[in-house]
Amino acid sequence: MTIRLPGADGTLRTYEPRTEPLALTTGAPFTSRTVFSAAHVVADPFADTTPDSPAAIDWDATLAFRRHLWSHGLGVAEAMDTAQRGMGLDWAGAAELIRRSAAEAKTVGGLIACGVGTDQLTGPATLAEVRAAYEEQLALVEASGARSILMASRALAAAASGPEDYLDVYGHLLRQASEPVVLHWLGPMFDPALEGYWGSSDLDAATDTFLEVIAAHPDKVEGIKVSLLDAQREIDVRRRLPQGVRCYTGDDFNYPELIAGDERGFSHALLGIFDPLGPLAAEAVRVLDTGNTAGFRELLDPTVELSRHLFQAPTRFYKTGVVFLAWLAGHQSHFTMVGGLQSARSLPHFTRAYELADGLGLFPDPKLAEERMKNLLALYGVTQ
C-alpha cells in the first residue's frame, strides 16, 4: 500500500503507510496524575447552515467520542477552546453540550469538568455584565454536577482597566462558587483577544496578579490550567502555588517534560492534544504510574512533533487538525466542522499531520485512514 502525498512545494512523493496500529491496552484508573482531554465537537454535516449560523451538532457522534476518551481512563474537559467556543460554538450550543456531556458522564462514571466563560456577551460589556455572564454559566455547570473551569474572558479583557478589575471579578466569582474551581490562563497565541490578560502584557506582572487571585482564595481554587506554551513560566508558577493547588499543563508544546516533572513537583494535564492522542496518552500515564518516568517519556516524547505541527501559528486553528485526525481515525464519518473551520488549514498541513499520526500508529484502522486521506487528496485534485 502506498499513497502519493504533496509537499509544500507542490511536488508529489510516495509514502508507505503503517499496516498495524500501535498496540495499546486499557487498565486501572490513573494514580499519579489527573489527566483531562479537551474534547472537540462533531458538526452535523447535513444541517443547512452558514458560518454565521448557530452551531449544528451531531450529538450522537459528539457523545460517542467522549465515551471513547472515558473508556481509556481520561477525564473530559468539556466546552473548552477545543470545542470551538468563540469560534463557531455559541453559548446556547455550549450550554447544551455541558448538560448532555455531564449527564453522560454520570451514566458511565466518567470524570468531567466544564468551561465557564462569558461568551453570551457578543458586544462591549461592563464589568457588572461580565460578572453576571460568568455567574450564569457557573450556575449551569454547578447544576450539572460537573467541576467548573473559569475560562479567560474576551469581554473581561476588553472591559478591565487594570489588575484590580481582575482581582475584583475573580474574587467575586470564587466567593460565589460552591465548590473549588480550576482557573484557566489562556495565552493570546490561542486567542488574540486575550492579549494583556490579568491586566498587563508584561507576563511577570500578569503572573503576580494571577497568583494574587489564588492566594486570596486558596480554598476555592482546586487547580490552575496554564496555556502559554512557555514551559519555564509554567514551572515557575507551579512552584509558587499554595499547597494543595494543582497545576494542569495546557502546554501543547512541552507536555511530556511538564507532566513528568522534577524533584520539586509536576503538572497534571488538561490538553487539547490529548483529543487525538487519547489512548496513547493514557498508556503513557499508566507507565508513569509505575514510577517508570523514562518509559513514559519514551512513549510520549515522539508525539511532540505532531502536536507542535497541529498547534503551529496561527495556534487558534489547531482545532482543524484535531477534527481531521478524528475523521481519519474513524471517530466521525466526515470532515466537516462548526463554522466551516475545516478550511482553516492547508493541504500540505493536512498531509504532514496524516504522515506524523500514521507514523505514531494513532489510527485504529490504518487502511481506513489511508482511504480517507486519498479521498481528501482527490478533492484537492491529487490523483493516485
Buried (B, 14 or more C-beta within 10 A) or exposed (E): EEBEBBEEEEEBEEBEBBEEBBEBEEEEEBEBBBBBBBBBBBBBBEBEBEEEBEBBBBBEBBBBBBBBBBBBBBBBBBBBBBBBBBBBBBBEBBBBBBBBBBBBBEEEEBBBBBBBBBBBBEEEBEBEBBBBBBBBBBBBBBEBEBBBBBBBBBBBBBBBEEBEBBBEBBBEBBEBBEEBBBBBBBBBBBBEBBEBBBBBEEBEBBBBBBBBBBEBBBEBBBBBBBBBBBBEBBBEBBEBBEEEBBBBBBBBBBBBBBBBBEEEEBBBBBBBBBBBBBBBBBBBBBBBBEEBBEBBBEBBBBBBEBBBBBBBEEBBBBBBBBBBBBBBBEBBEBBBBBBBBBEBBEBBBBBBBBBBBBBBBBBBEBEBBBEBBBEBBEEEEBEE
